Amino acid sequence: MITNLALVRLLHLVSPSLPIGSFTYSQGIEWAVEAAWIKNPHDLRAWLESQLHSGMIYLDVPILQRLYHSLGADDIIVAGAWITVLLASRETYELQLEEKNRGRALSDLLIALDIPRAATWKPLIAQSQAAGFALAALHWNIPVEQAAYGYVWSWLENLVLSAVKIIPLGQTQGQKLLEQLSPLVAEVVEQGLQVADEDIGAASFALAIASSRHESQYTRLFRS
């Protein structure tokens, strides 16, 4: 069970105001809008649902779980191996760079917050946002299941907020979409935590194309 303080810490960790640059990335959505792949809330919902049922279930959630347990056991060798798998599974240079940039920013924040081992393990956790997220969850006594809920929700909220600016959508439409997709978060976490080691891995051809094309898009609001 999550304690009241741990719940508050989780809300802190997933807040859009956390200074790790989440709001500066669109993960290919900006190019997908430019190419008319995403034109309205229906298209955006299909785009996000596809990623929830692929990358989130079979890559992000199970690796977050393994990072949580390996860091909790002080096993940085195993943690490093899973970070390598995660980075190798980011299908474009842009997506790899986002993972590393957010990891570096989060590691600096955890050091500033005096999270034990954050400074010692900085070379490791600075490679991946998921690693820093797992370390913070451990320190704040957030159970792994609840940490996974926060991780998935944070990803979903950031991309919807990005799409609100790009498509553009109204704020109310964005909130409606979050309300519609919220039930999937529980499904994603439940299934993702059951994925075996040999089944970890996911690919999204549309995401890879959109992200790689975004790297050279003529005008961009979001980082590449």
KAQUIZI-V563460 format. One record per backbone hydrogen bond with DSSP energy under -1.0 kcal/mol. CO is the residue of the C=O (numbers start at 1). NH is the residue of the N-H. E is the energy in kcal/mol with one decimal. If there is no record, write none. Layout:
co:CO nh:NH e:E
co:CO nh:NH e:E
This chain:
co:3 nh:7 e:-2.3
co:4 nh:8 e:-2.0
co:5 nh:9 e:-2.5
co:6 nh:10 e:-2.2
co:7 nh:11 e:-2.3
co:8 nh:12 e:-2.1
co:9 nh:13 e:-2.4
co:10 nh:14 e:-1.9
co:15 nh:18 e:-1.9
co:18 nh:20 e:-2.6
co:21 nh:24 e:-1.8
co:22 nh:25 e:-1.4
co:24 nh:223 e:-3.3
co:26 nh:29 e:-1.7
co:28 nh:32 e:-2.4
co:29 nh:33 e:-2.4
co:30 nh:34 e:-1.8
co:31 nh:35 e:-2.6
co:32 nh:37 e:-2.6
co:32 nh:38 e:-1.5
co:33 nh:36 e:-1.4
co:40 nh:44 e:-2.2
co:41 nh:45 e:-2.6
co:42 nh:46 e:-2.0
co:43 nh:47 e:-2.2
co:44 nh:48 e:-2.6
co:45 nh:49 e:-2.8
co:46 nh:50 e:-2.0
co:47 nh:51 e:-1.5
co:48 nh:52 e:-2.5
co:49 nh:53 e:-2.2
co:51 nh:56 e:-2.2
co:54 nh:58 e:-2.8
co:55 nh:59 e:-1.5
co:55 nh:60 e:-2.3
co:56 nh:61 e:-2.2
co:58 nh:201 e:-3.0
co:59 nh:63 e:-2.0
co:60 nh:64 e:-2.6
co:61 nh:65 e:-2.4
co:62 nh:66 e:-1.9
co:63 nh:67 e:-2.6
co:64 nh:68 e:-2.4
co:65 nh:69 e:-2.0
co:66 nh:70 e:-2.6
co:67 nh:71 e:-2.6
co:68 nh:72 e:-1.7
co:69 nh:73 e:-1.2
co:70 nh:75 e:-3.0
co:71 nh:74 e:-1.5
co:74 nh:76 e:-1.2
co:75 nh:79 e:-2.0
co:76 nh:80 e:-2.3
co:77 nh:81 e:-1.8
co:78 nh:82 e:-2.1
co:79 nh:83 e:-2.1
co:80 nh:84 e:-2.0
co:81 nh:85 e:-1.8
co:82 nh:86 e:-2.3
co:83 nh:87 e:-2.7
co:84 nh:88 e:-2.4
co:85 nh:89 e:-1.3
co:92 nh:96 e:-2.2
co:93 nh:97 e:-2.8
co:94 nh:98 e:-2.1
co:95 nh:99 e:-2.0
co:96 nh:100 e:-2.2
co:97 nh:101 e:-3.1
co:98 nh:102 e:-2.6
co:99 nh:103 e:-1.7
co:100 nh:104 e:-2.8
co:101 nh:105 e:-2.3
co:102 nh:106 e:-2.4
co:103 nh:107 e:-2.5
co:104 nh:108 e:-2.0
co:105 nh:109 e:-1.9
co:106 nh:110 e:-2.7
co:107 nh:111 e:-2.0
co:108 nh:112 e:-2.1
co:109 nh:113 e:-1.8
co:110 nh:115 e:-2.7
co:111 nh:114 e:-1.6
co:115 nh:118 e:-1.9
co:117 nh:121 e:-2.7
co:119 nh:122 e:-1.1
co:121 nh:124 e:-1.4
co:121 nh:125 e:-2.5
co:122 nh:126 e:-2.5
co:124 nh:127 e:-1.5
co:125 nh:128 e:-1.3
co:128 nh:132 e:-1.5
co:129 nh:133 e:-2.6
co:130 nh:134 e:-2.3
co:131 nh:135 e:-2.4
co:132 nh:136 e:-2.5
co:133 nh:137 e:-2.4
co:134 nh:138 e:-2.3
co:135 nh:139 e:-2.4
co:136 nh:140 e:-2.3
co:137 nh:142 e:-2.9
co:138 nh:141 e:-1.5
co:143 nh:147 e:-2.5
co:144 nh:148 e:-2.3
co:145 nh:149 e:-1.9
co:146 nh:150 e:-2.3
co:147 nh:151 e:-2.5
co:148 nh:152 e:-2.5
co:149 nh:153 e:-2.5
co:150 nh:154 e:-2.6
co:151 nh:155 e:-1.9
co:152 nh:156 e:-2.5
co:153 nh:157 e:-3.1
co:154 nh:158 e:-2.3
co:155 nh:159 e:-1.9
co:156 nh:160 e:-2.2
co:157 nh:161 e:-2.6
co:158 nh:162 e:-2.0
co:159 nh:163 e:-2.4
co:160 nh:164 e:-2.1
co:161 nh:165 e:-1.1
co:162 nh:166 e:-1.6
co:163 nh:167 e:-2.5
co:164 nh:169 e:-1.5
co:170 nh:174 e:-2.2
co:171 nh:175 e:-2.1
co:172 nh:176 e:-2.3
co:173 nh:177 e:-2.2
co:174 nh:178 e:-2.1
co:175 nh:179 e:-2.2
co:176 nh:180 e:-2.1
co:177 nh:181 e:-2.2
co:178 nh:182 e:-1.5
co:181 nh:184 e:-1.4
co:182 nh:185 e:-1.6
co:183 nh:187 e:-1.1
co:184 nh:188 e:-2.9
co:185 nh:189 e:-2.5
co:186 nh:190 e:-2.6
co:187 nh:191 e:-2.4
co:188 nh:192 e:-2.8
co:189 nh:193 e:-2.2
co:191 nh:194 e:-1.3
co:192 nh:195 e:-1.0
co:196 nh:199 e:-1.5
co:197 nh:200 e:-1.5
co:204 nh:208 e:-2.5
co:205 nh:209 e:-2.5
co:206 nh:210 e:-2.8
co:207 nh:211 e:-2.8
co:208 nh:212 e:-2.3
co:209 nh:213 e:-2.5
co:210 nh:214 e:-1.8
co:211 nh:215 e:-1.2
co:214 nh:217 e:-1.2
